[in-house]
Amino acid sequence: MSYALSPEQVEIQSLVRRVARERVAQRADDIDRSADYPQDMYDLLRELGLFTLPFPAEYGGTGSVLSACIAVEELGRVCYNTAYLLVVQWLPFGAILAGGNDEQKARLLPGLASGELRGAFSTTEPQSGSDVSGIRTRARACEGGYRIDGAKIWCTNAAVSDFVLVAAKTGEQADGGAINLFIVERGTPGFKIGRKEDKMGARGVPSSPLFFDGVFVPERNRLGSAARGFKIVMEAFNQSRPLIAARGIGLAQGAIDHASAFIQERHAFGQRVGEFQGVRWMLADMAIQTEAARQLVYRAASLVDAGVTGAELATTAAMAKCFATDVAMRVATDAVQLFGAAGISNEYPINRYFRDAKVLQIVEGTNQIQRNIVANALLGRPAARPA
Ligand SMILES: Cc1cc2nc3c(=O)[nH]c(=O)nc-3n(C[C@H](O)[C@H](O)[C@H](O)COP(=O)(O)OP(=O)(O)OC[C@H]3O[C@@H](n4cnc5c(N)ncnc54)[C@H](O)[C@@H]3O)c2cc1C
């Protein structure tokens, strides 16, 4: 399996790298500090046509997850939040592409691809995050559709979205029935979006609680079949995991960029800090780990592009997400160390990288959950615990 970049991918890389340097980098600190949604960055991504990147040609895309990873990496190198704007849009797109019917695809995908529509994806609830089977939000069948009751937390992008894909259990038994996804449109009576979280990292893209009080959702807004819709979408998420991992390599590379510049300017004991062997080896290790993560992420993306599915993709994609985001955390931690006290000061950008890296180890399946996927592939699932 080859993942050398094609001439088209090299072109995407150099275009996005230039735009990131010239138009995104100078906004990154302000977005982080103000925690205001960066509408100007959203408009820039639209102008460049980047929302379409990973998707089939019929939606104006390249059909290549590797191309999309490259764009995410270049943006994430200077601004986590701007890279996040792409990824957060791609989750509902991927879900509808995998699990939606023709009418739902025709209604929503062109708008998501062009950036005219915004979407969000919501499974997490106060009592259950990693364990999706523990959700309590309920969708009860009624005439013409469903009524949804329940509450969600940490739904990213909901505050600016036209619709949210909401996971809810159907059925009447105490533990609910199968999980289904429902398209809940903004402004639907009974659907409320709460106050955004004040977050340590990923501050520019809002994450909010959601409340559902007898929200009517018509039948045409249930995604996929009642029995299999959710499972199909969760399987499809293996394909978007390399995109999440790509934020890790971009972040690590950006932290290396800042640390390299700093240690070449800063002096101690009569020489540049960058001339101490201990410091040079630290930087070398940061670069080695980042390159290793990049190769794993590109390989996972190339598997998707080659049409590989099933256990091989699931395992490689989990390895890529886990490794790249753990590397991002280690590299960002070392970068702060190389800045000394300046690394702690908000006058320098490096602590932003540190805070954003921590988020990456938790979102879109924590790194423990990714390790479970890999361990299960090696050993099989652990025996069920006695009740
Ligand atoms: C910035 C941000 C944005 C988010 N955006 C969204 C969003 O848009 N939509 C959405 O639905 N959710 C979103 N989330 C929620 C996120 O998906 C969950 O936080 C995540 O899945 C973990 O769930 P939890 O926080 O409930 O932790 P828990 O599941 O309670 O886990 C607590 C700890 O236990 C560990 N753990 C749990 N189970 C196991 C296990 N089986 N083996 C080993 N360790 C385990 C976890 O890894 C973690 O360290 C977001 C979170 C953040 C921080």
The ligand as an ORCA input file, in Angstrom:
! r2SCAN-3c Opt
* xyz 0 1
  C     -14.117     19.532     23.551
  C     -15.076     18.387     23.519
  C     -15.956     18.268     22.455
  C     -16.890     17.218     22.414
  N     -17.787     17.165     21.380
  C     -18.720     16.182     21.369
  C     -19.727     16.151     20.341
  O     -19.758     16.980     19.420
  N     -20.693     15.193     20.405
  C     -20.715     14.252     21.410
  O     -21.596     13.400     21.412
  N     -19.770     14.253     22.390
  C     -18.782     15.190     22.394
  N     -17.829     15.225     23.388
  C     -17.875     14.219     24.451
  C     -16.816     13.140     24.261
  O     -17.127     12.339     23.150
  C     -16.766     12.356     25.567
  O     -16.249     13.221     26.546
  C     -15.905     11.116     25.465
  O     -16.504     10.158     24.635
  C     -15.650     10.489     26.842
  O     -16.818     10.375     27.558
  P     -16.910     10.907     29.083
  O     -16.360     12.282     29.117
  O     -18.294     10.701     29.551
  O     -15.913      9.991     29.872
  P     -16.258      8.548     30.479
  O     -16.804      7.662     29.418
  O     -17.050      8.709     31.728
  O     -14.805      8.043     30.862
  C     -14.089      8.517     32.005
  C     -12.695      7.893     31.916
  O     -12.806      6.466     31.947
  C     -12.181      5.907     30.793
  N     -12.935      4.743     30.352
  C     -14.277      4.648     30.126
  N     -14.589      3.432     29.682
  C     -13.428      2.723     29.626
  C     -13.073      1.399     29.238
  N     -14.014      0.535     28.781
  N     -11.771      1.017     29.298
  C     -10.817      1.881     29.726
  N     -11.086      3.158     30.102
  C     -12.363      3.563     30.047
  C     -12.238      7.023     29.747
  O     -11.268      6.816     28.714
  C     -11.965      8.237     30.603
  O     -10.581      8.354     30.845
  C     -16.892     16.244     23.446
  C     -15.974     16.362     24.509
  C     -15.082     17.399     24.541
  C     -14.122     17.492     25.695
*
